[in-house]
């Protein structure tokens, strides 16, 4: 998966995109997208039931950081309009727009629902919508009607707030000039520099967040 979680960069169906994001929304647990949970006979007998098997495919630390980042998108990123479209809601998501605005995407989720929203034309012509002006609006309308169950963001072990240099990604022991605080997986932080140290970090900020 690309770091930017690009939507619209490659040809995928809404079903395929939904499956990609499902483990992220499920806090690292893989599960298969499905439409039917059970088939029940008239006498109440369960004829068929979906296999709810789940597998942990992302670590607790990686899952938390992904959810933290995608929650940030809804507050300060391309989906920040959700801060007033869904006031006081804690959700996560990602917008996407293909070349020539042929596709408008928004993937959003709370603690209960993952919603994949796509706008496009059968003839593949321009929609005139970006992800934030088209699909995101439909998502917010749906969630306003459905109701939001706020996303829980509980930091697991080894996740700590760390100050990073804005230019080099160097991790600092404490707050320094030109630095920003982010949660980080300290299992991959081999060292932290003092503000006076001049050596370059041996890992980028992305490597420090998500590991090898």
C-alpha positions as CSV (number, residue, x, y, z in Angstrom):
1,X,0.0,0.0,0.0
2,X,1.3,3.5,-0.8
3,X,2.0,5.8,2.1
4,X,-0.5,8.4,0.8
5,X,-3.3,5.8,0.5
6,X,-4.0,7.2,-3.0
7,X,-7.5,6.9,-4.3
8,X,-8.0,7.4,-8.0
9,X,-4.4,6.6,-8.9
10,X,-5.1,3.1,-10.0
11,X,-8.3,1.4,-11.4
12,X,-10.1,-0.4,-8.6
13,X,-13.8,-1.0,-8.0
14,X,-15.5,0.4,-4.9
15,X,-15.7,-3.2,-3.6
16,X,-12.0,-3.6,-4.0
17,X,-11.2,-0.3,-2.4
18,X,-13.6,-1.2,0.5
19,X,-11.7,-4.4,1.1
20,X,-8.3,-2.5,1.2
21,X,-9.6,-0.2,3.9
22,X,-11.6,-2.7,5.9
23,X,-8.6,-4.0,7.9
24,X,-7.5,-0.4,8.7
25,X,-11.0,0.5,10.0
26,X,-11.1,-2.9,11.9
27,X,-8.0,-1.9,13.8
28,X,-5.7,-4.3,12.0
29,X,-8.0,-7.3,11.6
30,X,-8.5,-8.7,8.1
31,X,-12.1,-9.7,7.3
32,X,-13.8,-10.3,4.1
33,X,-16.4,-7.8,2.7
34,X,-19.8,-9.4,2.4
35,X,-23.4,-8.4,2.0
36,X,-25.3,-11.3,3.6
37,X,-24.8,-12.4,7.2
38,X,-27.3,-15.2,7.5
39,X,-30.0,-17.1,5.5
40,X,-32.8,-18.2,7.8
41,X,-35.6,-20.6,7.0
42,X,-39.3,-19.8,7.7
43,X,-39.1,-22.0,10.8
44,X,-36.1,-20.0,12.2
45,X,-33.4,-22.6,11.2
46,X,-30.1,-21.0,10.1
47,X,-29.4,-22.5,6.7
48,X,-26.2,-20.5,6.1
49,X,-24.1,-18.1,8.0
50,X,-21.2,-16.0,6.9
51,X,-17.8,-17.2,8.3
52,X,-16.7,-14.3,10.5
53,X,-13.1,-15.4,10.6
54,X,-10.7,-12.6,11.3
55,X,-6.9,-12.4,11.3
56,X,-4.6,-9.8,12.8
57,X,-2.6,-8.5,9.8
58,X,-1.5,-5.2,11.2
59,X,0.2,-4.7,14.5
60,X,-1.6,-2.7,17.2
61,X,1.0,0.1,16.8
62,X,0.7,0.3,13.0
63,X,-3.1,0.2,13.1
64,X,-3.2,3.0,15.7
65,X,-0.9,5.2,13.6
66,X,-2.9,4.6,10.5
67,X,-6.2,5.5,12.2
68,X,-4.5,8.6,13.9
69,X,-3.3,9.8,10.5
70,X,-6.6,9.3,8.7
71,X,-8.5,10.9,11.6
72,X,-6.1,13.9,11.0
73,X,-7.3,14.1,7.4
74,X,-10.8,14.8,8.6
75,X,-9.6,17.7,10.8
76,X,-6.7,19.4,8.9
77,X,-6.4,17.6,5.6
78,X,-8.5,17.3,2.4
79,X,-11.6,16.2,4.4
80,X,-11.5,18.9,7.0
81,X,-15.0,20.1,5.9
82,X,-16.3,17.1,7.9
83,X,-15.4,19.1,11.1
84,X,-18.5,21.2,10.4
85,X,-20.5,18.8,8.3
86,X,-20.3,16.2,11.2
87,X,-19.6,18.5,14.2
88,X,-18.1,16.8,17.2
89,X,-17.8,13.5,15.3
90,X,-14.5,11.5,15.6
91,X,-14.1,9.7,12.3
92,X,-11.3,8.9,9.9
93,X,-11.2,8.9,6.1
94,X,-9.5,9.7,2.8
95,X,-10.5,11.7,-0.3
96,X,-9.5,10.7,-3.8
97,X,-9.8,12.2,-7.3
98,X,-8.7,10.6,-10.5
99,X,-7.2,12.5,-13.5
100,X,-9.6,14.9,-15.2
101,X,-11.9,14.5,-12.3
102,X,-13.5,11.4,-13.8
103,X,-13.8,9.8,-10.3
104,X,-14.7,11.3,-7.0
105,X,-13.9,9.1,-4.0
106,X,-14.3,9.2,-0.2
107,X,-13.6,6.4,2.2
108,X,-14.7,7.1,5.7
109,X,-15.3,5.2,8.9
110,X,-16.3,5.4,12.6
111,X,-16.2,2.7,15.2
112,X,-19.2,0.9,13.5
113,X,-19.3,1.6,9.8
114,X,-16.9,1.7,6.9
115,X,-18.4,3.7,4.0
116,X,-17.0,3.7,0.5
117,X,-18.4,6.4,-1.6
118,X,-17.7,6.9,-5.4
119,X,-19.1,9.3,-8.0
120,X,-18.5,8.7,-11.7
121,X,-20.1,8.4,-15.1
122,X,-20.7,5.3,-17.2
123,X,-19.0,7.0,-20.2
124,X,-15.9,7.8,-18.1
125,X,-16.4,11.6,-18.7
126,X,-15.5,14.3,-16.3
127,X,-17.7,14.6,-13.2
128,X,-16.6,18.1,-12.2
129,X,-16.2,16.9,-8.6
130,X,-13.2,16.3,-6.5
131,X,-13.2,13.8,-3.7
132,X,-14.0,16.5,-1.2
133,X,-16.7,18.3,-3.2
134,X,-18.5,15.2,-4.4
135,X,-18.1,11.8,-2.6
136,X,-17.4,13.4,0.8
137,X,-20.6,15.3,0.7
138,X,-22.6,12.1,0.1
139,X,-20.7,10.4,2.9
140,X,-21.5,13.2,5.4
141,X,-25.2,13.2,4.4
142,X,-25.4,9.4,5.0
143,X,-23.6,9.6,8.3
144,X,-25.8,12.5,9.5
145,X,-28.8,10.2,8.9
146,X,-27.2,7.0,10.2
147,X,-25.5,8.5,13.2
148,X,-21.9,8.4,14.1
149,X,-20.3,6.1,16.7
150,X,-17.1,7.9,17.5
151,X,-13.9,6.3,16.5
152,X,-11.8,5.2,19.5
153,X,-8.1,6.1,19.4
154,X,-6.5,4.4,22.3
155,X,-2.7,4.3,22.0
156,X,-1.2,0.8,22.5
157,X,2.1,0.0,24.2
158,X,5.2,1.5,22.6
159,X,3.3,4.5,21.2
160,X,4.5,7.8,22.6
161,X,4.3,11.4,21.6
162,X,7.7,12.4,20.1
163,X,9.1,15.7,18.8
164,X,10.4,15.5,15.2
165,X,12.4,18.0,13.2
166,X,10.1,19.4,10.5
167,X,12.8,19.2,7.8
168,X,14.9,16.1,8.5
169,X,12.5,13.9,10.5
170,X,15.1,13.6,13.3
171,X,13.5,12.5,16.6
172,X,14.3,14.7,19.6
173,X,14.3,14.0,23.3
174,X,12.3,17.1,24.0
175,X,10.7,20.0,22.2
176,X,13.2,21.8,19.9
177,X,13.0,24.7,17.5
178,X,11.3,23.9,14.2
179,X,9.8,20.7,15.5
180,X,6.4,19.1,15.6
181,X,5.0,16.4,18.0
182,X,3.5,13.2,16.6
183,X,2.7,9.8,18.0
184,X,5.4,7.3,17.1
185,X,6.2,3.6,17.6
186,X,9.2,3.8,20.0
187,X,10.1,0.2,19.1
188,X,11.7,1.6,16.0
189,X,13.2,4.7,17.6
190,X,16.9,3.6,18.1
191,X,17.9,7.0,19.5
192,X,16.6,10.5,20.1
193,X,18.8,13.6,19.6
194,X,19.3,16.6,21.8
195,X,18.4,20.0,20.3
196,X,22.1,20.8,20.0
197,X,22.9,17.6,18.1
198,X,23.7,18.1,14.4
199,X,23.7,14.5,13.0
200,X,21.0,13.5,10.5
201,X,18.4,10.9,11.4
202,X,19.1,7.4,10.1
203,X,15.4,6.9,9.3
204,X,12.8,9.1,7.8
205,X,9.7,10.2,9.7
206,X,7.6,7.6,7.8
207,X,10.1,4.8,8.8
208,X,10.0,5.9,12.4
209,X,6.2,5.9,12.4
210,X,5.4,2.6,10.7
211,X,8.7,0.7,11.0
212,X,10.4,-1.5,8.4
